[in-house]
Amino acid sequence: MAQVKRIRRNVSGILVLDKPRGLTSNAALQKVRWLLNAEKAGHTGSLDPLATGVLPLCFGEATKFSQYLLDADKGYETLMQLGVITSTGDAEGEVLERREVTVGRPELEALLPRFRGEIKQIPPMYSALKRDGQPLYKLARAGEVVEREARSVTITRLELLACENSQARLSVACSKGTYIRTLVEDLGQLLGCGAHVAELRRTQAGPFDLAQAVSLEALEQAHAEGGAEALDRFLLPEDSGLQHWPLLQLSEHSAYYWLHGQPVRAPEAPKFGMVRVQDHTGRFIGIGEVSDDGRIAPRRLIRSE
């Protein structure tokens, strides 16, 4: 019997998932996409399978703005296991070495200021960064270790929340591209006992935090009770990740030309930078950039129904 092709829905918006432990970000995305029966979907940067927490998922027209969430700052809480070094820098790796832990809260707190502000990090081998088209984690699984260039990242908050029984809980706010596994391993090396990430929870991604996040179990229950449409209430507006950008409202005349790809002038426009744009009814219609002549050039447009 021929398989009937599933007709997907044209839904748009951002759903903030509280990703469960053990799922890849893509597996979580595909699961939620199936529950929503959404035509188009994308996530905003991967979380390790070990990690839980805030994972903004973009659907429909919102996928056009996922890059700006990918570039956003992040927040984490991590449980640092002292005295155990693993192959991956986290609890999923093979234990390479165990060392006695003779340090505690005072020694760890004394190190933290060295990791605040702009620092250099060498990305771990078990990462999605590519070398000659191959992800580093694939090379690592094959037993290869390649030289990685140190990269600049910024840690704006690094606090010790608790420290007992050879474990320490840290709160971190950082720029994109920061590896918490590398931070924990570097701290462990300086302490002399080694360390790895036992738990990792993302608490914030750009403007989104755990208060807005919905669990996979809640989505599955809503789907069981009301089908795909029941999940629409969890969708945030397409521009909800860009609320810190200036907002411009165009007249009906200007919006028409702007939506046809033409730069327009707008009162109260900033002198430079990116802006969110609404039409005369208050509907979000895309993002633009202020050009040298003061006009608003369209960069990404929302497709009209």
C-alpha positions as CSV (number, residue, x, y, z in Angstrom):
1,M,0.0,0.0,0.0
2,A,1.4,3.4,-0.9
3,Q,2.3,5.6,2.0
4,V,0.1,8.8,2.3
5,K,2.3,11.9,2.5
6,R,1.7,13.9,5.6
7,I,0.6,17.5,4.8
8,R,2.5,19.8,7.1
9,R,1.1,23.0,8.5
10,N,2.5,26.5,7.7
11,V,3.1,27.7,11.3
12,S,5.4,30.5,12.3
13,G,7.0,31.5,15.6
14,I,9.5,30.6,18.3
15,L,9.0,27.8,20.8
16,V,11.4,27.8,23.8
17,L,12.0,24.1,24.6
18,D,13.4,22.9,27.9
19,K,15.6,20.3,26.2
20,P,15.8,17.0,28.1
21,R,19.0,15.2,28.8
22,G,20.1,12.5,26.3
23,L,18.6,14.1,23.1
24,T,20.6,15.9,20.5
25,S,19.4,19.3,19.6
26,N,18.4,18.1,16.1
27,A,16.5,15.1,17.6
28,A,14.6,17.5,19.9
29,L,13.8,19.8,17.0
30,Q,12.5,17.0,14.8
31,K,10.4,15.7,17.7
32,V,8.8,19.1,18.3
33,R,8.4,19.7,14.6
34,W,6.5,16.4,14.3
35,L,4.2,17.3,17.3
36,L,3.5,20.7,15.7
37,N,3.2,19.2,12.2
38,A,5.3,22.2,11.1
39,E,6.4,22.6,7.5
40,K,9.6,24.5,8.2
41,A,11.8,24.4,11.3
42,G,15.3,25.1,12.6
43,H,17.2,25.5,15.9
44,T,19.4,28.3,17.1
45,G,22.6,26.4,18.0
46,S,23.3,23.0,19.4
47,L,23.2,21.9,23.0
48,D,25.2,18.7,23.9
49,P,23.1,15.6,24.5
50,L,24.2,15.8,28.1
51,A,22.9,19.3,28.5
52,T,19.3,20.4,29.4
53,G,17.6,23.7,29.3
54,V,16.8,26.6,27.0
55,L,16.7,25.7,23.3
56,P,14.8,28.2,21.2
57,L,13.3,26.4,18.1
58,C,12.2,28.5,15.1
59,F,9.3,27.6,12.8
60,G,8.1,29.0,9.5
61,E,9.1,32.6,9.0
62,A,10.9,32.8,12.3
63,T,13.7,30.6,10.8
64,K,14.8,33.7,8.8
65,F,16.0,35.2,12.1
66,S,17.6,32.2,13.8
67,Q,21.1,33.5,13.0
68,Y,20.6,36.4,15.4
69,L,19.7,34.1,18.2
70,L,22.7,31.9,17.4
71,D,24.9,35.0,17.9
72,A,23.2,35.9,21.3
73,D,24.8,35.6,24.7
74,K,24.1,32.5,26.8
75,G,23.7,31.6,30.5
76,Y,24.5,28.2,32.1
77,E,24.6,26.4,35.4
78,T,27.1,23.5,35.5
79,L,28.1,20.9,38.1
80,M,31.8,20.5,38.1
81,Q,33.2,17.1,39.2
82,L,36.7,17.5,40.6
83,G,39.3,14.7,40.5
84,V,38.1,12.9,37.4
85,I,39.3,13.6,33.9
86,T,37.3,12.3,30.9
87,S,38.0,12.0,27.2
88,T,35.2,14.4,26.3
89,G,35.4,16.8,29.2
90,D,31.9,15.7,30.4
91,A,30.2,12.8,32.1
92,E,29.6,11.0,28.7
93,G,33.3,10.4,28.0
94,E,35.6,7.7,29.0
95,V,37.4,8.2,32.4
96,L,41.1,8.8,31.6
97,E,42.4,9.5,35.1
98,R,41.3,9.9,38.7
99,R,43.2,12.2,41.1
100,E,43.0,13.0,44.8
101,V,41.1,16.2,45.5
102,T,42.9,18.3,48.1
103,V,41.4,21.7,47.2
104,G,38.0,23.2,47.9
105,R,36.0,26.4,47.9
106,P,38.8,28.9,48.7
107,E,41.2,27.6,46.0
108,L,38.4,27.6,43.4
109,E,37.1,31.0,44.2
110,A,40.6,32.4,44.0
111,L,40.8,31.2,40.4
112,L,37.5,32.5,39.1
113,P,38.6,36.2,38.5
114,R,41.2,34.9,36.0
115,F,38.3,33.6,33.8
116,R,36.1,36.6,33.9
117,G,36.1,39.1,31.0
118,E,37.6,38.4,27.6
119,I,39.6,35.1,27.7
120,K,41.2,32.7,25.2
121,Q,39.8,29.2,24.9
122,I,41.1,26.2,22.9
123,P,38.0,24.5,21.5
124,P,37.7,20.8,22.6
125,M,38.2,18.0,20.2
126,Y,34.7,16.8,20.9
127,S,33.0,19.7,19.3
128,A,31.1,20.4,16.0
129,L,33.8,22.7,14.7
130,K,35.1,21.5,11.3
131,R,38.6,20.8,10.1
132,D,38.9,20.2,6.3
133,G,35.1,19.6,6.2
134,Q,35.1,17.1,9.0
135,P,33.6,17.8,12.4
136,L,36.3,17.6,15.1
137,Y,34.2,15.1,17.1
138,K,34.4,12.6,14.2
139,L,38.2,12.9,14.2
140,A,38.3,12.5,18.0
141,R,36.3,9.3,17.8
142,A,38.8,8.0,15.2
143,G,41.6,8.7,17.8
144,E,42.9,11.8,16.0
145,V,43.9,14.9,17.8
146,V,44.5,18.1,15.7
147,E,45.9,21.4,16.7
148,R,43.1,24.0,17.4
149,E,43.6,27.7,17.5
150,A,42.7,29.6,20.7
151,R,39.6,31.8,20.3
152,S,38.5,34.9,22.2
153,V,35.3,34.6,24.2
154,T,33.8,36.8,26.9
155,I,32.6,35.6,30.3
156,T,30.5,38.3,31.9
157,R,29.5,36.3,35.0
158,L,31.2,33.4,36.7
159,E,30.0,32.6,40.3
160,L,30.5,29.7,42.6
161,L,27.1,28.6,43.9
162,A,28.1,25.6,45.9
163,C,31.2,23.5,46.7
164,E,31.1,20.2,48.6
165,N,32.1,16.5,48.2
166,S,34.5,17.1,45.3
167,Q,31.8,18.9,43.3
168,A,31.2,22.5,42.6
169,R,28.2,24.3,41.0
170,L,29.0,27.3,38.8
171,S,26.8,30.0,37.3
172,V,28.1,31.3,33.9
173,A,27.0,34.1,31.6
174,C,29.1,34.2,28.4
175,S,29.3,35.1,24.7
176,K,28.5,32.7,21.9
177,G,31.2,30.1,21.2
178,T,32.1,29.6,24.9
179,Y,32.7,26.0,25.8
180,I,31.7,25.3,29.4
181,R,33.5,21.9,29.2
182,T,36.7,23.8,28.3
183,L,36.2,26.3,31.2
184,V,35.7,23.4,33.7
185,E,38.7,21.5,32.3
186,D,40.9,24.6,32.5
187,L,39.8,25.3,36.1
188,G,40.5,21.6,37.0
189,Q,44.0,21.8,35.5
190,L,44.9,24.9,37.5
191,L,43.6,23.3,40.6
192,G,45.8,20.3,39.9
193,C,43.1,17.7,40.4
194,G,41.4,17.8,37.0
195,A,37.7,18.1,36.4
196,H,34.8,17.5,34.0
197,V,31.2,18.6,33.5
198,A,28.9,16.3,35.4
199,E,25.7,18.3,34.6
200,L,25.0,21.2,32.3
201,R,21.8,23.3,32.1
202,R,21.4,26.3,29.9
203,T,19.4,28.9,31.8
204,Q,19.3,31.6,29.1
205,A,19.7,32.1,25.3
206,G,19.5,35.7,24.3
207,P,16.3,37.1,25.7
208,F,14.8,33.7,26.5
209,D,15.1,32.0,29.9
210,L,13.8,28.9,31.7
211,A,10.6,30.8,32.8
212,Q,9.5,30.7,29.1
213,A,10.7,27.2,28.4
214,V,8.2,24.3,28.0
215,S,9.1,20.6,28.6
216,L,8.8,17.9,25.9
217,E,6.4,16.1,28.3
218,A,4.1,19.1,28.4
219,L,4.1,19.3,24.6
220,E,3.4,15.6,24.2
221,Q,0.5,15.9,26.7
222,A,-1.0,18.9,24.8
223,H,-0.7,17.0,21.5
224,A,-2.4,14.0,23.0
225,E,-5.3,16.1,24.2
226,G,-5.7,18.4,21.3
227,G,-3.5,17.5,18.3
228,A,-0.9,19.7,16.6
229,E,-3.0,22.9,16.9
230,A,-3.0,22.6,20.7
231,L,0.8,23.4,20.6
232,D,0.2,26.8,18.8
233,R,-0.3,28.5,22.2
234,F,3.4,27.8,23.0
235,L,4.6,29.8,20.0
236,L,6.1,33.2,20.5
237,P,6.1,35.9,17.8
238,E,8.7,35.7,15.0
239,D,10.5,38.8,16.3
240,S,10.5,37.8,20.0
241,G,14.2,37.2,19.9
242,L,14.9,40.7,18.6
243,Q,13.0,42.7,21.2
244,H,16.1,44.7,22.1
245,W,16.3,46.1,18.5
246,P,14.8,49.5,17.7
247,L,11.2,49.2,16.3
248,L,10.0,51.3,13.3
249,Q,6.4,51.5,12.1
250,L,5.9,52.3,8.4
251,S,3.0,54.0,6.7
252,E,0.8,51.9,4.4
253,H,2.5,53.5,1.4
254,S,6.1,53.0,2.7
255,A,5.4,49.4,3.8
256,Y,4.2,48.5,0.3
257,Y,7.4,49.6,-1.3
258,W,9.6,48.2,1.5
259,L,7.9,44.7,1.1
260,H,8.8,44.9,-2.6
261,G,12.5,45.3,-1.7
262,Q,12.9,49.1,-1.9
263,P,14.6,51.2,0.8
264,V,12.3,53.8,2.3
265,R,12.5,56.7,4.7
266,A,10.9,56.5,8.2
267,P,10.5,59.1,10.9
268,E,12.4,58.5,14.1
269,A,14.7,56.0,12.5
270,P,18.1,55.6,14.2
271,K,21.2,56.8,12.4
272,F,22.6,53.3,11.9
273,G,22.2,49.7,12.7
274,M,19.5,47.0,12.4
275,V,15.8,47.6,13.1
276,R,12.6,45.7,13.4
277,V,9.9,46.9,11.1
278,Q,6.1,46.9,11.4
279,D,3.5,47.9,8.9
280,H,0.8,50.5,9.6
281,T,-1.4,47.9,11.3
282,G,1.4,46.9,13.7
283,R,2.2,43.6,12.0
284,F,5.8,42.6,12.0
285,I,7.0,42.5,8.4
286,G,10.8,42.0,8.7
287,I,14.1,43.5,9.6
288,G,16.0,46.3,7.9
289,E,19.3,48.1,8.1
290,V,19.8,51.9,8.1
291,S,21.8,52.8,5.1
292,D,24.3,55.8,4.8
293,D,21.6,58.0,3.2
294,G,19.2,57.4,6.2
295,R,16.8,55.1,4.4
296,I,15.7,51.7,5.8
297,A,16.9,48.9,3.5
298,P,15.1,45.6,3.8
299,R,17.2,42.7,4.8
300,R,14.8,39.9,5.8
301,L,11.1,40.0,4.9
302,I,8.1,38.2,6.4
303,R,6.1,36.4,3.7
304,S,2.5,37.6,3.7
305,E,-0.3,35.0,3.9
